[in-house]
Structures are given as C-alpha cells and as structure tokens.
Amino acid sequence: MIALSLAEIAAVVGGQTHDIPDPSVQVTGPVVRDSREVVPGSLFAAFVGERVDGHDFAARVVEAGAVAVLASRPVGVPAIVVEDVQTALGALARHVVRRLGATLVALTGSAGKTSTKDLIAQVLQRKAPTVFTPGSLNNEIGLPLTALSATEETRFLVLEMGARGIGHIRYLADLTPPKIGLVLNVGTAHIGEFGGREQIAEAKGEIVEGLPEDGAAILNADDPLVRAMAPRTKAKVVLFGESAEADVRAENVRLTDSGQPYFRLHTPSGASDVTMRLYGEHHVSNALAAAAVAHELGMSAEEIATALSEAGTLSRWRMEVTERPDGVTIVNDAYNANPESMRAALRALAAMGKGRRTWAVLGKMAELGDEALAEHDAVGRLAVRLNVSKLVAVGGIEASWLQLGAYNEGSWGEESVHVSDAQAAIDLLRSELRPGDVVLVKASRSVGLEGVAQALVETGAEGEVAAR
C-alpha cells in the first residue's frame, strides 16, 4: 500500500485510535485479513466470520509486525476501531485509488472473468507496473484488498468484479471507479439468484454506467445483451469479438493439434498473429477483450499479439494442464462451473483429445435455480455429441441429471457412469486410465473436484495414481 500514517487512516475511515502511542507511525506493508499473511508494516483487518473471529489474532499479528489492527472493538494492541470493518476497508481503498495516478481497469461477466483478468494483467505488465486481482477475489472484501496492494509505482490496476444481485457491481465501482470498464458476456451463472438473464445483464452493465467521458466501455459485439449496454455509458464504446463490426476482432480462428487457439488479431492500429499457450477456443474471446483494453491504453497490435502468445495460466485450477509420465493428460478446470464454462471446457477436451480416449469427470453446477435440471441434462447430452469417450458424473442429484442426459442422447449411455463422491471417481479412474488418455475435471467450487485432479496428477514410479 502507499504509505499512510495511522492518524491519516483513522481520519479516512472515520475510526478511533486505541492503544496507539504514536499515530504518526506509517503503514508501509499490505493490508491483509489473514493473520498468516502479515509482514512488518502491515495493517490487519479483523473480520468476524462464521467460525473465526479475526479480533482473536490481534496480539499475534502485532507480534508478527503489523502496525495496527482495523477492528470493530478495542483489542488491547494498537487498533483503529470502526463501526464496520468492511465499510472502513472500502473507504480506505477509495482514498488510496484517488491518490494513485494509476489507470483502473474493471471487468465483469458470467464466465471467463478470471482468465481474462489474468490475460489483461500479463499484457499490460509489458507496458508498465500492474497490480491485479489475485485468483477470484472479486467481492466487497477481495476487491478493496487488491486495490490497497497498489503502490506509487503502479500504473495499471486491473480489478475483477463479481455480482450476486442488482447493485453489487455499482457498489464495487463506487469504491474503485474505473476508467475502462469491460463486460465479457451474460450467461446463466447465478441465474437462480438473479431470476433471469435480463436481470444478470442489468447487474453486469452497472460497470459501464459510471465511466468518465474520457474512459472506454469495452463490450462484447457477439453477445446481444452485452452490446445493448452501449447506451448506458457516456464513455467511448469499443466492441470486441468475431463480428465484422467489432473494433478489435479475430479472423481465421482455429485450434492447433494440441487444442490451443490460433487467430489473426485485428485492431484499429494494425493486425498480427496470435498462437495462445492456453487451451480451448473460448479463450479467443477472452484474448480479444484483453487486446481491446491494451489497444485503448496505447499498445500496438504486434505488442499485444506477442504478449497474448506468451501469456500463461496465473490462477489455479482453470484449464490447468498436466502431462503425466505415463502419457495421461489431466485438465484441472475444477475451480468453478456454470453452463457456459462447462460447454467451453468440453469443447476444449474434444479438441485436445483427437485420436485419444477422453474422460469428462463432471459434477454439480450450483445456483441455477429452476434451470438446474435442464442445464445439467444439456451438458450430459453435449458430452455425447462431442464424442467424449467416458463421462463420470460425480455427486448427488445434479450428477444423476448429467448422467441421464448422456444416456438419453443415444447408444453412448453405457459409456457414462454416476459415482457417489470424489474418492469413488479416483478409484474408478485409477483402475481404468490408460496411457494417452485425456481427463477433464470440472464442477462448481463447492463440489471440491480439484482433489480428483490432484490425486490423478500424483503418480508413483510405476505411473500409478497416489490417491490422497
């Protein structure tokens, strides 16, 4: 964080200092909420969770070097006491962002946010120091913590924004007002909470409403609900996609033999070829979104294409590909799942597995509401249509819908199986995998299927899986 004294911080957040001998002492390290992340100079934000109360760690974090605790009650060590720690954290982030000279880029969408954020960051890092959201910390706590990690050297701040209802993104954008706002797509993720795609579009579009006139709204030309957000902003509108009307577009899209995208990138400043290290055609749209942001920030088509071609996966369990010594390929995409990302992952598996036996180890897609049965059934059917060799549906009722969809799609039903849990999936795969097989593992985060992928990666000297 930029250096601020405890007195300054207390004034910004409207807090009272307690047990602070010298209010002029500065916070020079990061603001953290996990006591294990404390380093000398930190400010520790004490949140009260369902199982853990951060206030209980106050003495420990000060001993570890924290300058003070941001708390909702006195804790017997240097503290700034506020009514609500989350509100105070947001106020501090807003103050720091205003002090910085950095250009703030914010993005949202139903699918691909984290992968696109990682691409944007890797491209912009070629131009100037860039701070970006780690993993998927895109909520009311994760976003301000990311913003507060910026320093005086930071020139670009890339923030992922998530939403579970109308007004959530507006709140985040008010905390950290972007100059560039990007909307990737409007899908069915969290549709059970929103009530419909139109409501999702209403929420996602909040990101462009507060953009300044000299800013830019980066919108997906291939998604009608996103493209329709253009009238909601006073900023310049830049379209990306495969549409001929897109300002930043892809031509000659194809997949390499290994399933990695190639395309010709066109921007208003020129054109250049991109061959990505990531897997799956869905990354083309993500790459175009990143290219549109980079173009607006002054990068040439050649610079952007080079950066996209060299960009890798920064966040865990998102199309994370591991080649085992015995020739089995594990694709760990188990961080989360919704219908759009599930379809994209299955298509990537089909492309990667040409001439090889493919396995789709799939679990529940959460928060789909009344659409849950139809969406799980459709994913099971798609696995059949893509000629995936084996479907392993893991878990409860939703997994049975996946398996049933596959069975009802045709004679392929005997190639699908429903197992009760992750360990059953591990046991099955351990006994049946053969050299050369490709295995995709994917489900919503709550299912925890990353354990299946991790167990499959761990092989002994004989190439056997060491299950945890």
C-alpha positions in Angstrom: 0.0 0.0 0.0 1.1 3.6 -0.4 2.5 4.8 2.9 -0.1 6.3 5.2 0.1 7.1 8.9 -2.3 5.6 11.4 -3.7 9.1 12.0 -4.5 9.5 8.3 -6.1 6.1 8.1 -8.3 6.8 11.1 -9.4 10.1 9.6 -10.2 8.4 6.2 -12.3 5.6 7.7 -13.9 7.6 10.5 -12.3 5.5 13.2 -11.0 6.0 16.7 -7.4 5.1 17.6 -6.9 2.8 20.6 -3.6 1.8 22.3 -1.6 3.7 19.7 1.4 5.5 21.3 2.4 7.3 18.1 -0.4 8.0 15.5 2.3 9.2 13.0 3.6 5.7 12.6 3.0 4.6 9.0 1.5 1.5 7.4 4.0 0.6 4.7 3.1 -3.0 4.1 0.0 -4.7 2.7 -3.5 -4.6 4.2 -4.4 -8.3 5.0 -7.3 -10.2 6.5 -5.4 -13.5 7.0 -3.0 -13.5 10.0 -0.7 -15.8 8.1 -0.1 -13.0 5.5 1.1 -10.4 8.0 4.6 -8.9 7.3 6.3 -6.0 9.0 4.4 -2.8 8.3 1.1 -4.4 7.6 -2.4 -3.3 8.6 -4.5 -6.3 9.8 -8.3 -6.1 9.0 -10.1 -8.1 11.7 -13.3 -9.7 10.2 -15.7 -11.8 12.2 -16.5 -15.0 10.2 -18.8 -17.9 10.8 -16.0 -19.9 12.5 -13.1 -17.5 13.1 -13.0 -14.0 14.7 -10.1 -12.0 13.4 -10.0 -10.0 16.6 -8.7 -13.1 18.4 -5.5 -12.9 16.4 -4.8 -9.2 17.3 -1.9 -9.8 19.6 -0.4 -12.4 17.3 -0.4 -10.2 14.2 1.2 -7.2 16.1 3.9 -9.5 17.3 4.5 -10.6 13.7 5.0 -7.0 12.6 1.6 -5.5 11.9 1.5 -1.8 12.7 -2.1 -1.9 13.9 -5.4 -3.7 13.6 -8.5 -2.4 11.8 -11.2 -3.6 14.2 -14.7 -3.2 15.4 -13.8 -3.2 19.1 -10.7 -2.5 21.1 -8.3 -5.4 21.2 -5.6 -4.5 23.7 -3.0 -3.7 21.0 -2.7 -0.7 18.5 -6.0 -0.5 16.7 -8.2 1.7 14.6 -11.8 1.0 15.8 -14.7 1.4 13.4 -18.3 0.5 13.3 -17.9 -1.8 10.4 -14.6 -3.2 9.1 -15.8 -3.9 5.6 -17.2 -0.4 5.2 -13.9 1.1 6.5 -11.9 -1.1 4.2 -13.8 0.2 1.2 -13.4 3.8 2.3 -9.6 3.3 2.6 -9.5 1.7 -0.8 -11.4 4.6 -2.3 -9.0 7.0 -0.8 -5.9 5.2 -2.0 -7.2 4.8 -5.5 -7.9 8.5 -5.7 -4.3 9.2 -4.5 -2.8 6.9 -7.1 -2.0 8.0 -10.7 -2.9 4.5 -11.9 -5.4 3.8 -14.7 -8.1 1.5 -13.3 -9.5 -1.3 -15.5 -12.5 -3.2 -14.2 -14.1 -6.2 -15.7 -17.1 -8.5 -15.2 -19.1 -11.2 -17.0 -20.8 -14.5 -16.4 -17.9 -16.6 -17.5 -14.2 -16.1 -18.1 -13.6 -13.2 -15.7 -10.5 -14.6 -14.0 -8.9 -15.9 -17.2 -9.4 -12.6 -18.9 -8.2 -10.6 -16.0 -5.0 -12.7 -16.0 -4.5 -12.1 -19.7 -5.1 -8.3 -19.3 -2.5 -8.2 -16.5 0.1 -10.1 -18.4 -0.3 -7.9 -21.5 -0.3 -4.6 -19.5 2.8 -5.7 -17.5 4.7 -5.4 -20.7 4.0 -1.7 -20.7 4.1 -0.6 -17.0 3.9 -1.9 -13.4 0.5 -3.6 -13.0 -1.5 -4.8 -9.9 -4.4 -7.2 -10.5 -6.9 -9.3 -8.6 -5.3 -12.5 -7.3 -7.4 -15.5 -8.2 -11.1 -14.7 -8.0 -11.1 -12.3 -5.0 -13.7 -10.1 -6.7 -16.2 -9.3 -3.9 -16.7 -6.5 -1.3 -13.6 -7.6 0.6 -11.3 -9.0 -2.0 -11.6 -6.0 -4.3 -10.5 -3.3 -1.8 -7.7 -5.6 -0.6 -6.4 -5.8 -4.1 -6.7 -2.0 -4.7 -4.8 -1.4 -1.4 -1.9 -3.5 -2.6 -1.1 -0.9 -5.2 2.0 1.3 -4.7 3.3 4.6 -6.0 4.9 2.7 -8.9 1.6 1.1 -10.0 0.4 2.4 -13.4 -2.4 -0.1 -14.1 -4.8 -1.5 -11.6 -6.9 -4.4 -13.0 -9.9 -5.4 -10.9 -12.3 -8.3 -11.4 -15.8 -7.5 -10.2 -18.4 -10.2 -9.3 -22.1 -9.9 -8.5 -24.8 -11.9 -6.8 -27.5 -9.3 -7.3 -28.5 -5.9 -8.6 -26.4 -3.1 -7.2 -23.3 -5.2 -6.2 -21.2 -4.1 -9.1 -22.3 -0.5 -8.7 -21.1 -0.7 -5.1 -17.7 -2.0 -6.2 -17.3 0.5 -9.0 -18.1 3.3 -6.5 -15.3 2.0 -4.2 -12.8 1.9 -7.1 -14.1 3.9 -10.0 -12.7 2.5 -13.3 -11.6 4.4 -16.4 -12.0 1.4 -18.5 -15.0 -1.0 -17.9 -15.2 -4.4 -19.7 -18.2 -6.7 -19.9 -17.4 -10.2 -21.3 -20.7 -11.9 -21.6 -24.1 -12.5 -20.0 -24.8 -16.2 -19.3 -26.6 -18.3 -16.8 -24.2 -18.3 -13.8 -26.1 -17.5 -10.6 -29.3 -17.3 -12.6 -31.1 -18.9 -9.7 -30.2 -15.8 -7.6 -30.9 -13.2 -10.3 -34.0 -14.6 -11.7 -33.2 -14.4 -15.4 -30.5 -13.3 -18.0 -32.1 -9.9 -18.4 -31.6 -9.3 -14.7 -28.0 -10.5 -15.0 -27.4 -8.1 -17.8 -28.9 -5.3 -15.7 -26.4 -6.1 -13.0 -23.3 -6.6 -15.2 -24.0 -3.4 -17.1 -23.6 -1.3 -13.9 -19.8 -1.4 -14.6 -20.1 1.0 -17.5 -22.6 3.4 -16.1 -20.2 5.5 -14.0 -17.3 5.6 -16.5 -16.0 9.1 -17.3 -16.4 10.6 -20.7 -12.7 10.1 -21.4 -13.0 6.5 -20.5 -13.9 3.4 -22.5 -16.6 0.8 -22.3 -15.3 -2.5 -23.8 -18.3 -4.6 -24.9 -18.6 -8.0 -26.5 -20.0 -7.5 -30.0 -21.0 -11.2 -30.2 -23.3 -11.1 -27.2 -26.5 -9.1 -27.8 -27.2 -8.5 -24.1 -23.7 -7.0 -23.7 -23.8 -5.0 -26.9 -27.1 -3.5 -25.7 -25.3 -1.9 -22.8 -23.8 0.8 -25.0 -26.5 3.4 -24.3 -25.9 3.0 -20.6 -22.5 4.8 -20.7 -21.2 8.2 -21.6 -17.7 6.8 -22.3 -16.4 5.7 -25.7 -17.7 2.3 -26.7 -15.2 -0.2 -28.1 -16.5 -3.5 -29.4 -14.6 -6.8 -29.5 -15.4 -10.2 -30.9 -15.5 -12.1 -34.2 -18.2 -9.9 -35.6 -17.2 -7.8 -38.7 -18.4 -4.8 -36.8 -16.0 -5.3 -33.9 -13.3 -2.7 -33.4 -11.0 -5.5 -32.1 -11.7 -8.8 -33.8 -10.4 -12.2 -34.7 -10.1 -13.8 -38.1 -9.0 -17.2 -39.3 -9.7 -18.8 -35.8 -8.7 -22.4 -35.5 -7.2 -24.8 -32.9 -3.8 -26.3 -33.1 -3.5 -30.1 -32.9 -3.0 -29.7 -29.2 -6.2 -27.6 -28.7 -4.6 -24.2 -28.4 -6.2 -21.3 -30.3 -4.6 -19.5 -33.3 -6.1 -16.4 -34.8 -5.3 -13.2 -36.7 -5.8 -10.3 -34.4 -7.1 -7.0 -35.9 -7.1 -3.7 -34.0 -7.5 -0.2 -35.3 -3.7 0.1 -35.2 -2.9 -3.0 -37.2 -3.0 -6.8 -37.3 -0.8 -9.6 -36.0 -1.0 -13.4 -35.5 -1.6 -14.9 -32.1 -1.0 -18.6 -31.1 -2.0 -19.0 -27.4 -0.5 -21.3 -24.8 -3.9 -21.7 -23.2 -6.3 -24.4 -24.2 -9.8 -24.1 -25.8 -11.4 -21.9 -28.4 -13.3 -19.9 -25.7 -10.0 -18.2 -24.8 -10.2 -16.3 -28.2 -13.0 -14.1 -26.8 -11.0 -13.6 -23.6 -7.9 -12.6 -25.6 -9.9 -10.2 -27.7 -11.2 -8.5 -24.6 -7.7 -8.2 -23.3 -6.5 -6.9 -26.6 -9.2 -4.2 -26.7 -8.1 -3.0 -23.3 -4.5 -2.9 -24.3 -5.2 -1.1 -27.5 -7.1 1.6 -25.6 -4.0 2.0 -23.4 -1.7 2.6 -26.3 -0.2 -0.8 -27.2 0.3 -1.8 -30.8 -1.2 -4.9 -32.4 2.3 -6.5 -32.6 2.9 -5.9 -28.9 -0.5 -7.2 -27.9 -0.1 -10.3 -30.1 3.3 -11.1 -28.6 2.0 -10.8 -25.1 -1.1 -12.9 -25.7 1.0 -15.6 -27.4 3.3 -15.8 -24.4 0.6 -15.5 -21.6 0.0 -18.5 -19.4 -2.4 -19.5 -16.6 -1.9 -17.5 -13.5 -4.8 -18.7 -11.4 -5.1 -22.3 -10.2 -7.5 -25.0 -11.4 -8.5 -23.2 -14.6 -7.7 -25.4 -17.6 -4.5 -26.3 -15.7 -2.9 -29.0 -18.0 -0.5 -31.6 -16.6 1.1 -34.3 -18.6 1.8 -37.4 -16.5 4.9 -39.5 -17.1 2.7 -42.3 -18.5 1.2 -40.1 -21.1 -2.1 -39.4 -19.4 -3.1 -35.7 -19.6 -5.0 -34.1 -16.7 -7.0 -31.0 -17.3 -7.9 -29.4 -14.0 -10.7 -26.9 -14.5 -12.3 -27.6 -11.2 -12.3 -24.1 -9.7 -15.9 -23.4 -10.7 -18.5 -24.2 -13.3 -21.6 -22.8 -15.0 -23.3 -23.9 -18.2 -21.2 -21.7 -20.4 -17.9 -22.6 -19.0 -18.8 -26.3 -18.8 -19.6 -26.3 -22.6 -16.4 -24.5 -23.3 -14.4 -27.0 -21.3 -16.0 -30.0 -23.0 -15.2 -28.5 -26.4 -11.6 -27.9 -25.4 -11.4 -31.6 -24.2 -12.8 -32.8 -27.5 -10.2 -30.7 -29.4 -7.3 -31.8 -27.2 -8.3 -35.5 -27.4 -8.4 -36.0 -31.1 -7.3 -39.6 -31.7 -7.1 -40.2 -27.9 -9.6 -41.5 -25.3 -11.2 -38.7 -23.4 -12.8 -38.6 -20.0 -15.1 -35.9 -18.6 -15.3 -36.0 -14.8 -18.1 -33.6 -14.0 -20.0 -32.5 -11.0 -22.8 -30.1 -10.0 -23.2 -26.6 -11.4 -24.5 -24.6 -8.5 -27.0 -21.7 -8.2 -29.0 -22.5 -11.4 -32.4 -22.5 -9.7 -35.3 -23.8 -11.8 -32.9 -24.2 -14.8 -30.7 -26.8 -12.9 -32.3 -30.0 -14.4 -32.3 -28.7 -18.0 -28.8 -27.4 -17.8 -27.3 -30.5 -16.3 -29.2 -32.6 -18.8 -27.9 -30.5 -21.7 -24.3 -30.8 -20.6 -24.6 -34.6 -20.4 -26.0 -34.6 -23.9 -23.2 -32.3 -25.2 -20.6 -34.7 -24.0 -22.2 -37.4 -26.2 -22.4 -35.1 -29.2 -18.7 -34.2 -28.8 -17.8 -37.9 -28.8 -16.2 -37.7 -25.3 -15.3 -41.3 -24.6 -16.3 -41.5 -21.0 -18.5 -39.4 -18.7 -18.0 -39.8 -14.9 -20.7 -37.8 -13.1 -19.8 -37.2 -9.5 -22.1 -36.4 -6.6 -25.8 -36.3 -5.9 -29.0 -35.4 -7.9 -27.3 -33.0 -10.3 -24.7 -35.6 -11.2 -27.5 -38.1 -11.9 -29.0 -35.5 -14.3 -25.7 -35.2 -16.1 -25.5 -39.0 -16.5 -29.2 -39.2 -17.6 -28.7 -36.6 -20.2 -25.8 -38.5 -21.7 -27.7 -41.8 -21.5 -30.8 -40.3 -23.2 -28.8 -38.8 -26.0 -28.2 -42.1 -27.6 -26.5 -45.5 -27.5 -23.5 -44.0 -25.8 -25.2 -44.5 -22.4 -23.0 -47.4 -21.4 -20.0 -45.1 -21.5 -21.4 -42.8 -18.8 -21.4 -43.6 -15.1 -22.6 -41.9 -11.9 -20.4 -42.2 -8.8 -21.2 -41.0 -5.3 -18.2 -38.9 -4.5 -14.7 -37.8 -5.4 -13.0 -40.8 -3.9 -15.2 -43.1 -5.9 -14.2 -41.2 -9.0 -10.5 -41.5 -8.1 -10.8 -45.3 -7.6 -12.6 -45.7 -10.9 -10.1 -43.7 -12.9 -7.1 -45.3 -11.1 -8.3 -48.7 -12.3 -9.3 -47.7 -15.9 -7.0 -44.9 -17.2 -4.6 -45.9 -20.0 -1.5 -44.1 -21.4 -2.6 -41.4 -23.8 -6.0 -40.7 -22.1 -7.1 -37.1 -21.6 -9.1 -36.3 -18.4 -11.1 -33.1 -17.8 -12.2 -32.5 -14.2 -14.8 -29.7 -13.7 -17.6 -28.7 -11.3 -18.7 -25.8 -9.1 -16.3 -24.9 -6.4 -18.5 -26.3 -3.6 -18.1 -29.9 -5.0 -14.3 -29.9 -4.5 -13.3 -31.9 -7.5 -9.9 -30.4 -7.6 -9.0 -33.2 -5.2 -9.7 -35.7 -8.0 -7.4 -33.9 -10.4 -4.6 -33.5 -7.8 -4.9 -37.2 -7.0 -4.6 -38.1 -10.6 -1.6 -36.0 -11.1 0.3 -37.6 -8.2 1.9 -40.7 -9.8 4.4 -43.1 -8.4 7.4 -44.6 -10.0 5.2 -47.2 -11.7 2.8 -44.4 -13.0 0.1 -45.4 -10.5 -2.1 -42.7 -9.0 -1.4 -42.0 -5.4 -4.8 -41.1 -4.0 -5.0 -38.8 -1.1 
